[in-house]
């Protein structure tokens, strides 16, 4: 609880960029089926999609094998490391100044 207040006070723009609703670009709309979503909600939906469709590599859980739907939002890459996933999703959302 204390940490949450500190984050809110110190960087409200960063927090707002994660939770504010934005109009999604077409590739993200096709993926989520919604026209508006927050950055955080969209990332959670991507992660849920990966888990539901068993897209993690069996031998290395840090690798996600992209199907056609996921390639549409992850720059057409056939596989992605989990560490790069947030950055690839972030590319589709507007920067907060």
C-alpha positions as CSV (number, residue, x, y, z in Angstrom):
1,X,0.0,0.0,0.0
2,X,2.8,2.4,0.9
3,X,4.6,1.5,-2.4
4,X,1.5,2.2,-4.4
5,X,1.1,5.7,-3.0
6,X,4.8,6.4,-3.6
7,X,4.6,5.4,-7.2
8,X,1.4,7.4,-7.7
9,X,3.0,10.6,-6.2
10,X,6.4,10.3,-7.9
11,X,5.4,9.4,-11.5
12,X,1.7,10.0,-12.1
13,X,2.2,10.3,-15.9
14,X,3.8,6.8,-16.1
15,X,0.9,5.3,-14.1
16,X,-1.7,7.2,-16.1
17,X,-0.2,5.9,-19.4
18,X,-0.6,2.3,-18.1
19,X,-4.2,2.6,-16.9
20,X,-5.8,5.3,-19.1
21,X,-8.1,4.1,-21.9
22,X,-6.8,4.8,-25.4
23,X,-8.2,4.1,-28.9
24,X,-6.5,1.0,-30.2
25,X,-4.9,0.9,-33.6
26,X,-6.3,-1.5,-36.1
27,X,-3.9,-4.5,-35.5
28,X,-4.6,-4.3,-31.8
29,X,-8.4,-4.0,-32.4
30,X,-8.2,-7.1,-34.5
31,X,-6.4,-9.0,-31.7
32,X,-8.5,-7.9,-28.8
33,X,-11.9,-7.3,-30.4
34,X,-12.2,-4.0,-28.5
35,X,-11.8,-0.4,-29.7
36,X,-10.5,1.0,-26.4
37,X,-8.2,-0.5,-23.8
38,X,-5.5,0.5,-21.4
39,X,-1.9,-0.4,-22.0
40,X,-1.9,-2.7,-18.9
41,X,-5.2,-4.4,-19.9
42,X,-4.0,-5.1,-23.4
43,X,-0.7,-6.6,-22.1
44,X,-2.7,-8.8,-19.7
45,X,-4.9,-10.0,-22.6
46,X,-1.8,-10.8,-24.7
47,X,-0.3,-12.8,-21.8
48,X,-3.6,-14.6,-21.3
49,X,-3.7,-15.4,-25.1
50,X,-0.2,-16.9,-24.9
51,X,-1.1,-19.1,-21.9
52,X,-4.5,-20.2,-23.4
53,X,-3.0,-21.3,-26.7
54,X,0.2,-22.8,-25.2
55,X,2.5,-20.6,-27.2
56,X,5.4,-20.8,-24.8
57,X,8.3,-23.1,-26.0
58,X,8.2,-26.4,-24.1
59,X,12.0,-26.5,-23.6
60,X,12.5,-22.8,-22.9
61,X,9.6,-21.0,-21.2
62,X,11.3,-17.7,-21.9
63,X,10.5,-18.0,-25.6
64,X,7.0,-17.4,-27.1
65,X,6.2,-19.0,-30.4
66,X,4.0,-16.6,-32.3
67,X,0.9,-17.8,-34.2
68,X,-0.5,-15.7,-37.0
69,X,-2.7,-13.6,-34.7
70,X,0.1,-12.8,-32.4
71,X,2.5,-12.0,-35.3
72,X,0.1,-9.2,-36.3
73,X,0.9,-7.2,-33.1
74,X,4.5,-8.4,-32.5
75,X,6.0,-7.0,-35.8
76,X,5.7,-10.3,-37.6
77,X,8.4,-12.1,-35.6
78,X,8.1,-15.9,-35.5
79,X,9.3,-16.1,-31.9
80,X,9.8,-13.5,-29.1
81,X,11.6,-13.6,-25.8
82,X,9.4,-12.8,-22.8
83,X,11.7,-9.9,-21.9
84,X,11.0,-8.2,-25.2
85,X,7.2,-8.7,-25.0
86,X,6.4,-5.5,-23.0
87,X,8.6,-3.3,-25.3
88,X,6.9,-4.7,-28.5
89,X,3.4,-4.1,-27.1
90,X,4.4,-0.6,-25.9
91,X,5.3,0.4,-29.5
92,X,1.6,0.4,-30.4
93,X,0.7,2.9,-27.6
94,X,1.2,6.7,-27.7
95,X,3.9,8.2,-25.6
96,X,2.9,10.4,-22.7
97,X,4.7,13.7,-22.6
